[in-house]
Amino acid sequence: MHLSLQDRPPEAQAIRVIHASLDAGVTLIDTANVYCLDDHELGHNERLVARALATWPGRRERVLVATKGGLTRPGGRWERDARPAALERACDASLQALGVERIDLYQLHAPDPAVPFAESVGALAGLARKGKIRWVGLSNVSMGQIREAEGIVPVATVQNRLNPFFREAIAEGVVEYCGRRGIGFLAYSPTGGGRLNRKLPEHPVLRSLSAELGFSPHALVLAWVLAQGPTAIAIPSARTVEHAVDGARAGDIALSAEDLQRITEAGFSA
């Protein structure tokens, strides 16, 4: 996301960041049509991902690309539009931007209060029947909405916020439910995002664990997120090669039960 918003790096650097992630073993790229500055450049991040994959010497078939529809960016604002017709138009545009005949994972970016939720999910089910998408995912949804969607279409993934500062996905049972149902849980903002992300290096518990284990505080937080459920997937963002590689290292961290408890019980003030 941050390769296409304000303060984004030059395209050549952005592609190097994506290549570095893939070289480090990342096999899932999460994007969206609205990762851009405004509605005039919808699909910016999707096109960037497509160019990065086209120039990466690795095996493209190893990489799953997930994108989303249901938001718009008028004047740079984030607004919702999950009408069925709008979702189909967005999906068609994403297919073109990504340069593929079928999207691996297409997610409803957020429920639209102006549209019955079942209609939005039904539109994604229709896109799957037409062969435009392989799997249907949801984002920013409640337990009730997940269950409602399951009555319409198989739900492959749920993407909600989860980090040590904001644990509502755990408290509300979403992470546990996804693990029990075999639904991938994609944790967005896994290190807190923006201002909160910058607080991690000075956190006393993380600083201590970092010295003991030899991993960065950010990687330790990602490992904590991964440990929250059997289907938990962390999707950190990065603007630099260094941060991309550091994030990928989280998959190599085996936190002990005691280490996990230390992070879980630590205070993280937002």
Disulfide bonds with the S-S distance in Angstrom:
none
